[in-house]
Structure formats: C-alpha cells, structure tokens
Amino acid sequence: MIFNNGKEALRKLKSIIDSGEDLPDLILLDLNMPIMDGWQFLDNFTQIEVDKKIIIYIVSSSIDPVDIERSKKYGMVSNFVVKPISTDKVKEIMQEIAENNFL
C-alpha cells in the first residue's frame, strides 16, 4: 500500500484494524508528507491498540541529528534511513528484519 500523506495512511490502517484484516508487517514512513507529517502519524498511530508487531522504518531526506534522536523515542521505530533509498538498502532492511526475527 502506498499513501501520499499520513492522514490517508492512518485512516486506512484504522479501517484495516476495525475490519479485522491483516495489517502490514512493515511501514516505510516518510517524515515530510503533506496534511499529516510522519511525526504526527507516529503520534496518532502509537495511540492505537494493535495486536500485531509492526516494524516502522523512517525513510527521510533529513540528516538532522535531532530527527534521528527523536525517532528513537518511538518504540515502534526500528531504524532511520536517509533517502534516497536504493534496492540494495531495501534488501539490507529485509535482511536486518529477518536476522532480528522482527517478523
């Protein structure tokens, strides 16, 4: 699933939870989205009770150490990846997830 803003993503994830459908295992979250940015999405999503462990990787063009430190305050966030993200980086993420038994 791909969403253009955090509000749209949050609305769809809530709908999935309400309907009992399977939630995604992994969310690649951009911080700089319109309408509801990644931080606002995280603040709202962490308030929702979810029975499944969902891995969140922040994928951002930000190299600001403040953003990286802030991301560590969210237990659901597994890592912070600086854009651009390559195919090799996606493979590395999937390998990290498998090695750490995140799924």
N, C-alpha and C positions, 0 to 999 in steps of 0.2 A: 504494500500500500504506500502511496506517496501523497503527501499533503503539502499545500502551499503555505499554510500558516498553522500556528499552534492551536488556534481555536477550532479549526476544522478537524485537526487530528484528535484533540481532546473529545470533541463531540462524537466522533466515530468510535473511539475507544470506549467511551461510556456506553454507546449503543451496543457494542460487542459484549461488554460486561453484562448489561441488562438482558440481552437475549441469550446469554449462556454460550455464545460462540467462543471459539479458541482465540485467545489473544496472541499477538505476535511474541516470539521469543526474544527478538532484538529490535531496538529502536535506535536509529541513527538520527540524532537530534541536532538541527542547526540552531544556533543561538539567535541569529539575525533573520527573523521572519517577520512579515507584516502582521498586523492585527493583534496577535499574541506571540511574543517572542519566546525563545527557548526557556528562559528563566521563568517566565510566567507559566508556561506549560508545565515545567517541573514543579513549581509551587502548587499548581492545581492538581496535577496527576498524583503527587505524593499524598494528597488528602483522600484519594480514592482507595477503598479497601480492595485489594487484588489478591486472589488466592494463588496466583502463579508468579514465579520469579521472572521478571522481565529485565533483560540486560539493556542498559542505556549507554550508548557511546555518544558523547558530544562531538560533533564534527563542525568545526568553525574556522573561519579565516582569522579569528582573533589569536594573537600571540601574547596578549596581555596577561602577565602573571596573576593579576587579580582575578581574571576569569577562570584561570586554571585552578587557583586555590579555592575559589567559590564553588567550582564544580565538585570538589572533594567533600563538601558539606552535605551532599545529597547521597545517601546510602545506595540509591538505585543506579547512580552513575558509576560505571566501571572504568571509564577512561575518557581522556580528552584527546581528540585527534585534530591536528591542524590541517586545513584544506590547502591545496587540492588533495583529494583522496584518490589514490590510484587503485587499479585492480590488485596489484601486489599488496597494498595496505589492507584491502578488504580480505584478501586471503590470510594475511597476518592476523587480523582481528578474529577471523573464524578459527584459526589455529589456536589463538590465545583462549578463546571461549572453550574449545574442545579440551585443551590441556588443563584448564582450571575447572573443568566439569561444571561450567556455568549453566549448561542446559540439561 
